[in-house]
Amino acid sequence: MWASLVVWAIGWAWARHSPSGISWHFFTDGVRWLFVTDGIHLYAQHPQLQVGPLTLVAVAPATLLPPAAALAVVQVVGTAVGLLALWAATLAAPQPVRWWVLLLAGAVMLPAWTVLSVRWVHPDDVLAVGLAACALAAVRYKNGVLAGLLLGAAVAAKPWAVGFEPILLMLPRDRALRGLVAGAAVVTAAWAPFLLGDPSTLTALHPPIAISDTSALHLFGVTGTQVPAWTRPVQLLSAPVVAYLVVRRGRWLAVPLVAFAVRLAIDPSDIGYYEGAAVTFAVLADLRRDGGGLRSGVPWWTLGTAAVMWHPFVVDYARRDELAGPLDRFWFDHPTGVAWLHLAWALVVVLGHVVPPAARGRRVLSSRRPAPERSVPVRTTGLRSPG
């Protein structure tokens, strides 16, 4: 099965490779600005660079290679991280995952993932998603410090990953506290030099980014080429709050999906590579019960998210009417409808994981080895165990 998924990933990576690397220049420029020209003034001088410092440090070695080789290395590693995230999802699941459920979820996820890892090339999102999936597995194995370090690294790679932090509250209090401290140390080490070295770094919260026609913000009259000053702070503050409510419901494997939905509902952009993260998080949400989501085992969140978040692609947007197929043209010609569809998806994701009442017998993870949900000993801290 895993060999089939690897071959499937390679095939889709090859299909996406021409054209590819659409956003790679942001990262090569960012590495040069960080290590050569601007240093701690990076974000003050280039607020349009919405990339965490850990990402730039991670891709810096690749930029020493010839340009084509550097891009290829980042694409190959990024695609491998997608497979790693899928494997981590099986470790985080409360029950053994049925092979056909994993095969179906991977078959849907990997085409979306290669849009992120190969076509657009956004190693910041690749890192945030991969680290979050591994953090969920660490929480499942009750390793608070490791989970905290991974989640802190995710925030250091991409700030919107702060919405994943409430996952740590599924651990017993002492382990959750150690995880929060470990994560805070990583976040502080990554971001404090920029914030303390140049307070103008905060201007990156108000970047010169155009509001997309398919963004939910556009539906409510927010337009222009500058992100409103309130947008990023609301994203960074609201996602952890909603994620906490999800944890209170015991649906902790759905936290990344819900945090992403909150981000999308308030984001100025709506780009094709967002699908990769959304579908991967949907896989995690589907595996939270019975090894495959609903009783039928069908990964409905994965299938639905892949359908809703699909984006058409043409090599020349100006010639889209000539190059696009009928479905693609419909998408291009109705940006407002797409915005409403994506906003509806975000609301369904949030309400679907927050509104249902919590089950009886709320528990947190014990310090014992992972076991099926019913065999996990009870610890009284007000939250329930995964499942």
N, C-alpha and C positions, 0 to 999 in steps of 0.2 A: 504494500500500500504506500509506504513512504517513498519507495523507488518511483512509483507512478506519480506521486505528487512532485517529486524533484524533477522528473522529466516534463511534467505539465508546466512547472514554473520556468524551466529553461526554454520551453517552446514559446511561452507567452513573453518572456524577456526578449527572445529573438524577434518576435513579432513587433515589439515596441521599440526596437533599437534604431529604427530609421523612420522618421526623425526622432531624436532623443536628446536628453541633456538640456531641455528648454530652460531650466532655472539654474543650471550649474554655475553660471557666471556670477550669481549672487554670492556663492560660497568661495569661489576663487578670489573674487574681489574682497570679500570679508576677511579671508586669511591674510591677504596682502595688507589691508588696512590695519588689522590687529597687530601683526608681527613686524610690519615695516614702517608704516606711516603714522598711525593714530594712537595705537596702544589703548590706554584706558579711556581715551576720548572717542573711542570707536562709535558708540551709539549716540553720543552727542553730535558728532559730525555727520553720521549717516543714519538718521532715525528711520529711514526706509528699510533698514536691514533688520527684519523681524526674526532673527536667528540667535539662539542662545550661544554663549561663549564655548560651552563644551562641544557643541557641534563643530565649531571652527577649529578647535584643538584636535578633534577626532579626524577631520578630513585634511588637516595640514600636511601630514606625511605624504598623502597621495598627490598633493599639488607639487611635490618635488619631482614627480615623474613627468615625462612629456605629456602635453595636454590630452591627446587621445587615450594614452594609457591611464592617466589619472581618472578620466571619466569612466573608462571601462572598469577599473578597479572598484570605484564607488558604486557603480551599477551592479556589479556581481555581488559585492558585500551586502548592498542594500536588499537585493533579492533573497540572499541567504537569510537575512534577518527576518524576512517574512515567514520563511519556513521555521525559523527558530521560534517566532511568536506563536505559530500554530502548534508546535510541539509543547511550548510552555502552557498553552491553553489546555492541553490534555493533562498536564500535571496539576493545574489549578482546579480542574473539574472535580466535583465531589464524588462522582461515580466513574468507573472505567468507561471510556467513550467507545461506543460501538463503531466498528471499523467503517461501516457504510455511512454513518453520520459524519465522521471525520473526513472521509473521502469526498462526500458531497459538499461539506463546508469548505474544504480546501479547494475543490474544483471551482467554486464560486469566488472564493477570496483571492486566489493567486492572480487571475487576470486583472482584478482591480488593484492588487498590490503592485504589479509591475508597471501600472500607470504612474504610481508614485516613485518607485525605485529606479525605473529605467527611462520612461518617456520624459517625465518632468524632472526627476532627480532632486528630491528634497531630503537630504540626509538628516535634517533636524526632525522632521516628522517620522522618518524611519527609526531614529533613535528613541524618540518619545514613545512610540507604539511598542517597539521591541522591549524597552526597559519596563514599560507598564505591564506587559504580559508576563515578563519574568518576575516582576514584583508580586503579581497575583499568585504565582506559583510559590514564591517565598512565604507569602502570608499563609497559604494552604499548608505549608510545612512548618508553620509557626516560628519562622526566623524573622523576628522583628527588625533587627539591625540590618540584615541584608535587604529586606523589603524597603526600609527607610532609605538606605543608600541608593537603591535602584530608583525609587520615586524621586529622591532629591536630584539624582543625575538626569532624570527625565525633565524636571523643571529647568535644570541648567542647560538642557538641549533645546527646549521649547517652553516658554513660560506658561502657555495654556495648560500644560500638564499638571499645574497646581491643583486642578480639579480632581486629580486621582488620590490626593493625600488622605481623605477620610477612609480609604480602604484599610489603613492601619488600625482603625478603631474596631475591627473584627478580632483583633488579638486581645489577650488578657492585658489588664492595665499596665503592668510593669513592662511587658514586651512592646506594647503600643507606645509607651513613653520613650523607651530606648529607640524605637524606630523613628519617632518624630524628631528626637534630638539628632540622630544620625543624619536624617534627611535635611534638617535645618542647617547642619554643619556644611553639607555639600552645597546647598543653595547659597549660603552665605559666602563660602569660598569662591563660588563662581561669579556671583553678581556684586558682592560688596566692593571689590576694587573699582568697578566702573561707577557705582553710585557714590562712593566716597571720594574717588579721584576726580569726578566731574559730575556735580549734581545735575547738569544739563542732560545727563543720560535719560532722565525722566521724560524728555521730549520724545523719546521713542514710543511713548504711550499715545502720541498724537502724530502718527507718521503721515507723510504725503503719499497716501495710497487712494486710488480712485474707488468710489463706491460702485460695485458691480450691479448691473441691471438685474441679475438674478439673486442678489443679496436680499435677505428679509428686511434690512434697513431701508432699502430702496422702496419697499412697499409702503413705508410710513413717512415718505417725503425726505429721507436723508440722502442727499446726493452730493456731487462735487468730487474734488480730487484730494480732499484732506479728511482723514478719519476724525470724527468728532472726539473731543477730549474725554468724554465720558465712556466711550465704547470699550476700550481696553480695560479700565478699572472695573467696569460692570462685569465683563467677562471673567476676570480673574477673581472677583469676589463672589459672584453668583454660582459659578460652577462648583466650588467646594461645598456651598450651602445645600444645593440640590443633591449633590453626591452624598452628603451626610444623611439626608432623608432616605436615600436609596439604601444606605447601609443600615439605617434603622429598620428597614423592611427586610433585612437579611439578604438582600439581592446584590451582594458585594461584587460579584463577577460582572454585573451590568454597570458598575460605576464608570469605567472608561467610556462606554457607549453614551451614557447619560451626560457625562461631562462634555463629550464632543458635541452632543445635540445642543447643549446650552451655548457652546461656542458658536456653532453654526447659526443659531437663531439671532445672534448679536454680531456676527462677523461682517465686515465690509466687503469681503470677497466670497466667491463661490466658484472654486476652481476644480478642474477635473481630477487633480491628484487627491482631493479630499476624500474621494471614494475609497482609496486604499485603507486609510485609517478607520473610516466608518465601518467598512465591511469586516475588518479584522476585529474591531471591538464588538460587532454584532455576533461574531463567532463565539467570543468569550461569554456574551450574555446568553447565547443559546445553550452553552454547555453547563449552565449553572444547575441544571436539574435533570436527573435520569440520563446523564451522559449525552444529552442532545436536545435540551430545551423542553419542549412539550412532551406529553406522554407518547405521542406518536413517534417521537424522535426526530421529526423533521425540523431542521434549523430555520424556522420561519423568520426570525429577525435577520438572519444572514441573507436569505433569499429576498426579503422585502427591501432591505437596505441596498442591496446590489441593484435592484430594479429602480428604486427611487433616486439613488445617487449617481446613476450612470450619466456620463457626459459624452456628447459626440466630440469628434476631433477631426479637423481638416488641417492640411499643411499650410494653407493660405486662407486666413479668415476673410480677407477681402473678397475672395472668390468662393465663399461658402455655398452660395446658391448654385454654383456650377459644379462644385466638387462633392457636396453633401448628398446623401440619400434622402428619401422622403421623411423618414423618422428624424434624421439629423436636422433637416431643414425645419421641421415642425418645432423642434427644441430651440433652434436658433431664432425662429420667428416669434416665439412666445416666451420671452424672458420673464414677464410678470407671472405667467402661469407656473413656470419652473420655480420662481421664488416662493409662490404660495404652496407648491407641492413640498418643497424642502422645509418650509416653516411648519407645515402640517406634520411632516415626518418627525421633526424635532419635538413637537408637542406630544405626538403619540408616544415617542420613546420616553419622554420625561414622565408623562402621566401614567403610562403603562407600567412604570417601575416604582412610582411614588404613591399613587392612589390606592392600590390594593392593600388591605389591612395586613399587618404582620401576623404571622402564624403564632400559635401558642408556643410557650417554652423557649423564650428568647435565651440564646446562649452565645458565648464567644468560643473561639478555638481554644482547646486545652493544650497542654505542653506535650501531649503524646503524639506518636506518629499518626499521619493522616489515615482515616478509616472512613467507611461509609457513614453517612450523616447520623444515623441512629445510634452508632456506637461511640460518638464523640462525647466524652464526659462533660458534665455541666459545670460552668463557672458563672457565678452571678455577677454580671457587670452591666446588665441592661440591654445588651445586644445579643442577637441570635447567631448561631453558627451558620456557615455557608450552606447553600442548597436551594 
